[in-house]
């Protein structure tokens, strides 16, 4: 999508994008257009968020579309259910907008959530992606094996799925090295949203990396107006541990970026 598009052309493109995304992304489709549409719509929202110093709208939009996608997948059998929290003991990658959004939610809630985030970070900050699996530690937002922000949880958590909870119990608690039997549709869906959000952030001249969730939350909660500072262009997560894979080191992400923005 050229920066020189006329206002009328941009409006037409936006309407077409909205139609493409009515039911969220379809992981079973090979059509790249919906993912490109998601990137364009998120980019527009990030640009507006920079002006308003408020990250809520693009994150809420992102989560609503992810929810629509997961509804498409509801007939695929998985072992996951309420109270099954094995995957809440390992590394979670999250984008900066998600981290800032969730940090604001934590600030608004009573209790000791912020202190629990800081304590969890102290326990996990020395472990990179590979080492973290050998040192399982519960997510600080986990309460009696239930996510306390379930409706607002990161994309990584939303698309976590397994066909066998017993394998999860052994693998996530470092009792075996078995691979989690995740349905391909959930992996594809997660990756499509990750590419869309990274492409949108890159186009909006914002850091597009994914960060370790505990470390990112701890940093965001340390800074009084983390949201406004980050949206103003200061990379407050520059030294926070990142996901080991830079999404734009992979050719498909470059192709999608070009497809979305030209």
Short mmCIF file of the C-alpha atoms (twelve columns), coordinates in Angstrom:
data_MODEL
# 
_entry.id   MODEL 
# 
loop_
_atom_site.group_PDB 
_atom_site.id 
_atom_site.type_symbol 
_atom_site.label_atom_id 
_atom_site.label_alt_id 
_atom_site.label_comp_id 
_atom_site.label_asym_id 
_atom_site.label_seq_id 
_atom_site.Cartn_x 
_atom_site.Cartn_y 
_atom_site.Cartn_z 
_atom_site.pdbx_PDB_model_num 
ATOM 1   C CA . UNK A 1   0.000   0.000   0.000  1 
ATOM 2   C CA . UNK A 2   1.782   3.133   -1.195 1 
ATOM 3   C CA . UNK A 3   2.112   6.141   1.074  1 
ATOM 4   C CA . UNK A 4   0.976   8.205   -1.924 1 
ATOM 5   C CA . UNK A 5   -2.482  6.599   -2.042 1 
ATOM 6   C CA . UNK A 6   -5.258  9.172   -2.261 1 
ATOM 7   C CA . UNK A 7   -7.572  9.624   0.710  1 
ATOM 8   C CA . UNK A 8   -10.423 8.060   -1.271 1 
ATOM 9   C CA . UNK A 9   -8.272  5.057   -2.172 1 
ATOM 10  C CA . UNK A 10  -7.300  4.617   1.464  1 
ATOM 11  C CA . UNK A 11  -10.958 4.671   2.487  1 
ATOM 12  C CA . UNK A 12  -11.795 2.045   -0.128 1 
ATOM 13  C CA . UNK A 13  -8.882  -0.102  1.018  1 
ATOM 14  C CA . UNK A 14  -9.970  0.233   4.662  1 
ATOM 15  C CA . UNK A 15  -13.517 -0.899  3.829  1 
ATOM 16  C CA . UNK A 16  -12.199 -3.887  1.891  1 
ATOM 17  C CA . UNK A 17  -9.881  -4.762  4.780  1 
ATOM 18  C CA . UNK A 18  -12.738 -4.633  7.278  1 
ATOM 19  C CA . UNK A 19  -14.744 -7.083  5.165  1 
ATOM 20  C CA . UNK A 20  -11.797 -9.466  4.888  1 
ATOM 21  C CA . UNK A 21  -11.402 -9.492  8.671  1 
ATOM 22  C CA . UNK A 22  -15.051 -9.887  9.652  1 
ATOM 23  C CA . UNK A 23  -14.373 -13.384 10.986 1 
ATOM 24  C CA . UNK A 24  -10.748 -12.930 11.976 1 
ATOM 25  C CA . UNK A 25  -7.909  -14.686 10.181 1 
ATOM 26  C CA . UNK A 26  -8.557  -18.184 8.845  1 
ATOM 27  C CA . UNK A 27  -5.570  -20.460 9.613  1 
ATOM 28  C CA . UNK A 28  -6.838  -23.003 7.093  1 
ATOM 29  C CA . UNK A 29  -6.718  -20.543 4.197  1 
ATOM 30  C CA . UNK A 30  -3.639  -19.869 2.068  1 
ATOM 31  C CA . UNK A 31  -4.962  -16.455 0.997  1 
ATOM 32  C CA . UNK A 32  -2.475  -13.776 2.167  1 
ATOM 33  C CA . UNK A 33  -4.962  -10.914 1.815  1 
ATOM 34  C CA . UNK A 34  -6.561  -11.125 5.299  1 
ATOM 35  C CA . UNK A 35  -3.159  -11.077 7.046  1 
ATOM 36  C CA . UNK A 36  -2.126  -8.087  4.924  1 
ATOM 37  C CA . UNK A 37  -5.424  -6.424  5.798  1 
ATOM 38  C CA . UNK A 38  -4.781  -7.041  9.501  1 
ATOM 39  C CA . UNK A 39  -1.334  -5.444  9.175  1 
ATOM 40  C CA . UNK A 40  -2.759  -2.373  7.431  1 
ATOM 41  C CA . UNK A 41  -5.585  -1.879  9.912  1 
ATOM 42  C CA . UNK A 42  -3.275  -2.302  12.898 1 
ATOM 43  C CA . UNK A 43  -0.775  0.134   11.384 1 
ATOM 44  C CA . UNK A 44  -3.478  2.789   11.067 1 
ATOM 45  C CA . UNK A 45  -4.457  2.178   14.693 1 
ATOM 46  C CA . UNK A 46  -0.841  2.368   15.889 1 
ATOM 47  C CA . UNK A 47  -0.380  5.693   14.102 1 
ATOM 48  C CA . UNK A 48  -3.480  7.009   15.863 1 
ATOM 49  C CA . UNK A 49  -2.285  5.546   19.174 1 
ATOM 50  C CA . UNK A 50  0.957   7.531   18.810 1 
ATOM 51  C CA . UNK A 51  -1.049  10.746  18.564 1 
ATOM 52  C CA . UNK A 52  -3.402  9.867   21.410 1 
ATOM 53  C CA . UNK A 53  -0.726  8.266   23.628 1 
ATOM 54  C CA . UNK A 54  -3.092  5.331   24.176 1 
ATOM 55  C CA . UNK A 55  -2.451  1.743   23.077 1 
ATOM 56  C CA . UNK A 56  -5.885  0.311   23.944 1 
ATOM 57  C CA . UNK A 57  -7.656  0.428   20.568 1 
ATOM 58  C CA . UNK A 58  -5.207  -1.642  18.478 1 
ATOM 59  C CA . UNK A 59  -4.729  -4.251  21.214 1 
ATOM 60  C CA . UNK A 60  -8.475  -4.637  21.815 1 
ATOM 61  C CA . UNK A 61  -8.978  -4.947  18.039 1 
ATOM 62  C CA . UNK A 62  -6.204  -7.532  17.823 1 
ATOM 63  C CA . UNK A 63  -7.672  -9.622  20.634 1 
ATOM 64  C CA . UNK A 64  -11.183 -9.430  19.175 1 
ATOM 65  C CA . UNK A 65  -9.955  -10.786 15.850 1 
ATOM 66  C CA . UNK A 66  -7.937  -13.507 17.581 1 
ATOM 67  C CA . UNK A 67  -11.084 -14.507 19.477 1 
ATOM 68  C CA . UNK A 68  -12.966 -14.728 16.162 1 
ATOM 69  C CA . UNK A 69  -10.226 -16.946 14.745 1 
ATOM 70  C CA . UNK A 70  -10.309 -19.260 17.753 1 
ATOM 71  C CA . UNK A 71  -14.070 -19.605 17.338 1 
ATOM 72  C CA . UNK A 72  -13.334 -20.981 13.856 1 
ATOM 73  C CA . UNK A 73  -11.160 -23.627 15.516 1 
ATOM 74  C CA . UNK A 74  -13.523 -24.606 18.322 1 
ATOM 75  C CA . UNK A 75  -14.342 -27.978 16.757 1 
ATOM 76  C CA . UNK A 76  -10.694 -29.046 16.731 1 
ATOM 77  C CA . UNK A 77  -10.228 -31.340 19.764 1 
ATOM 78  C CA . UNK A 78  -7.764  -30.092 22.385 1 
ATOM 79  C CA . UNK A 79  -7.075  -31.222 25.943 1 
ATOM 80  C CA . UNK A 80  -6.889  -27.661 27.319 1 
ATOM 81  C CA . UNK A 81  -9.489  -26.649 29.885 1 
ATOM 82  C CA . UNK A 82  -9.933  -24.332 32.868 1 
ATOM 83  C CA . UNK A 83  -7.480  -25.236 35.619 1 
ATOM 84  C CA . UNK A 84  -4.985  -26.775 33.185 1 
ATOM 85  C CA . UNK A 85  -2.035  -24.414 33.588 1 
ATOM 86  C CA . UNK A 86  1.080   -26.401 32.641 1 
ATOM 87  C CA . UNK A 87  1.952   -23.986 29.811 1 
ATOM 88  C CA . UNK A 88  1.829   -21.089 32.305 1 
ATOM 89  C CA . UNK A 89  5.203   -22.192 33.720 1 
ATOM 90  C CA . UNK A 90  7.348   -21.498 30.695 1 
ATOM 91  C CA . UNK A 91  8.629   -18.655 28.495 1 
ATOM 92  C CA . UNK A 92  5.931   -16.460 26.958 1 
ATOM 93  C CA . UNK A 93  6.708   -14.025 24.139 1 
ATOM 94  C CA . UNK A 94  4.595   -10.881 23.823 1 
ATOM 95  C CA . UNK A 95  4.688   -7.722  21.728 1 
ATOM 96  C CA . UNK A 96  5.275   -4.323  23.320 1 
ATOM 97  C CA . UNK A 97  1.658   -3.136  22.772 1 
ATOM 98  C CA . UNK A 98  0.317   -6.219  24.555 1 
ATOM 99  C CA . UNK A 99  2.753   -5.758  27.437 1 
ATOM 100 C CA . UNK A 100 1.867   -2.069  27.838 1 
ATOM 101 C CA . UNK A 101 -1.858  -2.842  27.673 1 
ATOM 102 C CA . UNK A 102 -1.621  -5.561  30.333 1 
ATOM 103 C CA . UNK A 103 0.626   -3.402  32.531 1 
ATOM 104 C CA . UNK A 104 -2.128  -0.765  32.557 1 
ATOM 105 C CA . UNK A 105 -4.669  -3.414  33.593 1 
ATOM 106 C CA . UNK A 106 -2.405  -4.484  36.459 1 
ATOM 107 C CA . UNK A 107 -2.088  -0.872  37.636 1 
ATOM 108 C CA . UNK A 108 -5.865  -0.559  37.736 1 
ATOM 109 C CA . UNK A 109 -6.412  -3.670  39.862 1 
ATOM 110 C CA . UNK A 110 -6.133  -3.876  43.608 1 
ATOM 111 C CA . UNK A 111 -3.858  -6.394  45.276 1 
ATOM 112 C CA . UNK A 112 -0.217  -7.242  44.822 1 
ATOM 113 C CA . UNK A 113 -0.040  -8.134  41.128 1 
ATOM 114 C CA . UNK A 114 2.770   -5.667  40.406 1 
ATOM 115 C CA . UNK A 115 4.839   -7.071  43.278 1 
ATOM 116 C CA . UNK A 116 4.212   -10.604 42.006 1 
ATOM 117 C CA . UNK A 117 5.416   -9.586  38.529 1 
ATOM 118 C CA . UNK A 118 8.615   -8.136  40.005 1 
ATOM 119 C CA . UNK A 119 9.206   -11.286 42.079 1 
ATOM 120 C CA . UNK A 120 8.631   -13.573 39.083 1 
ATOM 121 C CA . UNK A 121 11.036  -11.520 37.003 1 
ATOM 122 C CA . UNK A 122 13.732  -11.920 39.661 1 
ATOM 123 C CA . UNK A 123 13.284  -15.686 39.393 1 
ATOM 124 C CA . UNK A 124 13.364  -15.861 35.588 1 
ATOM 125 C CA . UNK A 125 15.522  -12.935 34.413 1 
ATOM 126 C CA . UNK A 126 18.730  -14.978 34.084 1 
ATOM 127 C CA . UNK A 127 17.245  -17.646 31.796 1 
ATOM 128 C CA . UNK A 128 17.126  -17.228 28.052 1 
ATOM 129 C CA . UNK A 129 14.574  -18.989 25.856 1 
ATOM 130 C CA . UNK A 130 16.426  -22.310 25.816 1 
ATOM 131 C CA . UNK A 131 17.307  -22.346 29.517 1 
ATOM 132 C CA . UNK A 132 13.871  -21.283 30.694 1 
ATOM 133 C CA . UNK A 133 12.347  -24.663 29.934 1 
ATOM 134 C CA . UNK A 134 14.699  -26.221 32.480 1 
ATOM 135 C CA . UNK A 135 13.562  -23.773 35.169 1 
ATOM 136 C CA . UNK A 136 9.750   -23.777 35.187 1 
ATOM 137 C CA . UNK A 137 8.181   -20.937 37.167 1 
ATOM 138 C CA . UNK A 138 4.487   -19.979 37.349 1 
ATOM 139 C CA . UNK A 139 3.288   -16.854 35.565 1 
ATOM 140 C CA . UNK A 140 2.733   -14.105 38.172 1 
ATOM 141 C CA . UNK A 141 -0.807  -13.625 36.828 1 
ATOM 142 C CA . UNK A 142 -1.745  -17.235 37.590 1 
ATOM 143 C CA . UNK A 143 -4.102  -17.673 40.560 1 
ATOM 144 C CA . UNK A 144 -5.095  -21.174 41.717 1 
ATOM 145 C CA . UNK A 145 -4.216  -22.548 38.275 1 
ATOM 146 C CA . UNK A 146 -6.419  -19.992 36.502 1 
ATOM 147 C CA . UNK A 147 -5.238  -16.942 34.538 1 
ATOM 148 C CA . UNK A 148 -6.359  -13.811 36.386 1 
ATOM 149 C CA . UNK A 149 -6.447  -11.819 33.124 1 
ATOM 150 C CA . UNK A 150 -7.763  -14.616 30.914 1 
ATOM 151 C CA . UNK A 151 -9.854  -12.394 28.610 1 
ATOM 152 C CA . UNK A 152 -6.872  -10.055 28.174 1 
ATOM 153 C CA . UNK A 153 -4.058  -12.617 27.935 1 
ATOM 154 C CA . UNK A 154 -1.348  -12.319 25.245 1 
ATOM 155 C CA . UNK A 155 -1.690  -13.827 21.779 1 
ATOM 156 C CA . UNK A 156 0.893   -16.504 22.584 1 
ATOM 157 C CA . UNK A 157 -1.307  -17.753 25.409 1 
ATOM 158 C CA . UNK A 158 -4.479  -17.562 23.326 1 
ATOM 159 C CA . UNK A 159 -3.100  -19.881 20.650 1 
ATOM 160 C CA . UNK A 160 -1.409  -22.296 23.060 1 
ATOM 161 C CA . UNK A 161 -3.152  -25.631 22.589 1 
ATOM 162 C CA . UNK A 162 -2.391  -29.291 23.099 1 
ATOM 163 C CA . UNK A 163 -3.997  -32.592 22.224 1 
ATOM 164 C CA . UNK A 164 -2.551  -34.252 25.332 1 
ATOM 165 C CA . UNK A 165 -2.467  -32.607 28.788 1 
ATOM 166 C CA . UNK A 166 -0.342  -35.401 30.253 1 
ATOM 167 C CA . UNK A 167 2.449   -34.629 27.810 1 
ATOM 168 C CA . UNK A 168 2.150   -30.949 28.751 1 
ATOM 169 C CA . UNK A 169 2.460   -31.813 32.441 1 
ATOM 170 C CA . UNK A 170 5.649   -33.768 31.843 1 
ATOM 171 C CA . UNK A 171 7.217   -31.428 29.308 1 
ATOM 172 C CA . UNK A 172 6.435   -28.035 30.834 1 
ATOM 173 C CA . UNK A 173 7.513   -29.150 34.303 1 
ATOM 174 C CA . UNK A 174 10.834  -30.429 32.957 1 
ATOM 175 C CA . UNK A 175 10.052  -34.109 33.526 1 
ATOM 176 C CA . UNK A 176 10.517  -35.082 29.879 1 
ATOM 177 C CA . UNK A 177 11.619  -33.628 26.541 1 
ATOM 178 C CA . UNK A 178 8.454   -34.594 24.666 1 
ATOM 179 C CA . UNK A 179 7.097   -32.213 22.041 1 
ATOM 180 C CA . UNK A 180 3.726   -30.638 22.776 1 
ATOM 181 C CA . UNK A 181 1.182   -31.994 20.236 1 
ATOM 182 C CA . UNK A 182 -0.172  -28.601 19.121 1 
ATOM 183 C CA . UNK A 183 -2.705  -28.547 16.250 1 
ATOM 184 C CA . UNK A 184 -1.193  -27.033 13.107 1 
ATOM 185 C CA . UNK A 185 -4.117  -24.622 12.819 1 
ATOM 186 C CA . UNK A 186 -3.235  -22.997 16.142 1 
ATOM 187 C CA . UNK A 187 0.433   -22.656 15.187 1 
ATOM 188 C CA . UNK A 188 -0.517  -21.171 11.823 1 
ATOM 189 C CA . UNK A 189 -2.982  -18.765 13.418 1 
ATOM 190 C CA . UNK A 190 -0.475  -17.594 16.010 1 
ATOM 191 C CA . UNK A 191 2.190   -17.034 13.361 1 
ATOM 192 C CA . UNK A 192 -0.182  -15.111 11.079 1 
ATOM 193 C CA . UNK A 193 -1.112  -12.688 13.851 1 
ATOM 194 C CA . UNK A 194 2.543   -12.344 14.883 1 
ATOM 195 C CA . UNK A 195 3.528   -11.386 11.323 1 
ATOM 196 C CA . UNK A 196 0.612   -8.949  11.045 1 
ATOM 197 C CA . UNK A 197 1.398   -7.121  14.279 1 
ATOM 198 C CA . UNK A 198 5.144   -7.010  13.566 1 
ATOM 199 C CA . UNK A 199 4.526   -5.660  10.065 1 
ATOM 200 C CA . UNK A 200 2.152   -3.015  11.397 1 
ATOM 201 C CA . UNK A 201 4.609   -1.902  14.088 1 
ATOM 202 C CA . UNK A 202 7.490   -1.743  11.616 1 
ATOM 203 C CA . UNK A 203 5.429   0.361   9.207  1 
ATOM 204 C CA . UNK A 204 4.450   2.682   12.078 1 
ATOM 205 C CA . UNK A 205 8.148   3.081   13.003 1 
ATOM 206 C CA . UNK A 206 7.690   1.351   16.359 1 
ATOM 207 C CA . UNK A 207 9.785   -1.560  17.724 1 
ATOM 208 C CA . UNK A 208 8.298   -4.779  16.396 1 
ATOM 209 C CA . UNK A 209 10.116  -7.337  18.553 1 
ATOM 210 C CA . UNK A 210 8.533   -9.877  20.911 1 
ATOM 211 C CA . UNK A 211 9.791   -9.845  24.515 1 
ATOM 212 C CA . UNK A 212 9.875   -12.245 27.446 1 
ATOM 213 C CA . UNK A 213 6.595   -11.514 29.213 1 
ATOM 214 C CA . UNK A 214 7.816   -11.268 32.831 1 
ATOM 215 C CA . UNK A 215 10.723  -9.011  31.884 1 
ATOM 216 C CA . UNK A 216 8.575   -6.790  29.679 1 
ATOM 217 C CA . UNK A 217 5.879   -6.400  32.310 1 
ATOM 218 C CA . UNK A 218 8.430   -5.637  35.009 1 
ATOM 219 C CA . UNK A 219 9.958   -2.896  32.845 1 
ATOM 220 C CA . UNK A 220 6.587   -1.381  31.919 1 
ATOM 221 C CA . UNK A 221 5.512   -1.305  35.573 1 
ATOM 222 C CA . UNK A 222 8.751   0.425   36.587 1 
ATOM 223 C CA . UNK A 223 8.016   3.448   34.369 1 
ATOM 224 C CA . UNK A 224 5.168   5.729   35.368 1 
ATOM 225 C CA . UNK A 225 3.930   6.519   31.854 1 
ATOM 226 C CA . UNK A 226 5.480   3.606   30.000 1 
ATOM 227 C CA . UNK A 227 2.714   3.647   27.389 1 
ATOM 228 C CA . UNK A 228 3.131   7.334   26.521 1 
ATOM 229 C CA . UNK A 229 6.926   7.159   26.569 1 
ATOM 230 C CA . UNK A 230 7.016   4.152   24.237 1 
ATOM 231 C CA . UNK A 231 4.452   5.625   21.839 1 
ATOM 232 C CA . UNK A 232 6.483   8.853   21.743 1 
ATOM 233 C CA . UNK A 233 9.382   6.900   20.284 1 
ATOM 234 C CA . UNK A 234 11.546  5.887   23.252 1 
ATOM 235 C CA . UNK A 235 12.340  2.183   23.129 1 
ATOM 236 C CA . UNK A 236 11.958  1.368   26.828 1 
ATOM 237 C CA . UNK A 237 12.331  -2.355  26.046 1 
ATOM 238 C CA . UNK A 238 15.641  -2.036  24.183 1 
ATOM 239 C CA . UNK A 239 17.550  -4.089  26.776 1 
ATOM 240 C CA . UNK A 240 14.711  -6.455  27.698 1 
ATOM 241 C CA . UNK A 241 15.205  -10.113 26.739 1 
ATOM 242 C CA . UNK A 242 13.654  -10.833 23.347 1 
ATOM 243 C CA . UNK A 243 12.270  -13.846 21.605 1 
ATOM 244 C CA . UNK A 244 15.349  -15.490 20.011 1 
ATOM 245 C CA . UNK A 245 13.782  -15.355 16.537 1 
ATOM 246 C CA . UNK A 246 13.572  -11.951 14.853 1 
ATOM 247 C CA . UNK A 247 10.435  -12.373 12.786 1 
ATOM 248 C CA . UNK A 248 11.931  -10.359 9.926  1 
ATOM 249 C CA . UNK A 249 14.849  -12.754 9.692  1 
ATOM 250 C CA . UNK A 250 12.315  -15.053 8.030  1 
ATOM 251 C CA . UNK A 251 11.471  -14.567 4.357  1 
ATOM 252 C CA . UNK A 252 7.663   -14.997 4.720  1 
ATOM 253 C CA . UNK A 253 7.488   -11.946 6.994  1 
ATOM 254 C CA . UNK A 254 9.295   -9.811  4.408  1 
ATOM 255 C CA . UNK A 255 6.937   -11.037 1.696  1 
ATOM 256 C CA . UNK A 256 3.893   -10.231 3.823  1 
ATOM 257 C CA . UNK A 257 5.221   -6.762  4.659  1 
ATOM 258 C CA . UNK A 258 5.687   -6.022  0.962  1 
ATOM 259 C CA . UNK A 259 2.278   -7.481  0.158  1 
ATOM 260 C CA . UNK A 260 0.592   -5.275  2.772  1 
ATOM 261 C CA . UNK A 261 2.438   -2.021  2.183  1 
ATOM 262 C CA . UNK A 262 4.162   -2.263  -1.206 1 
# 
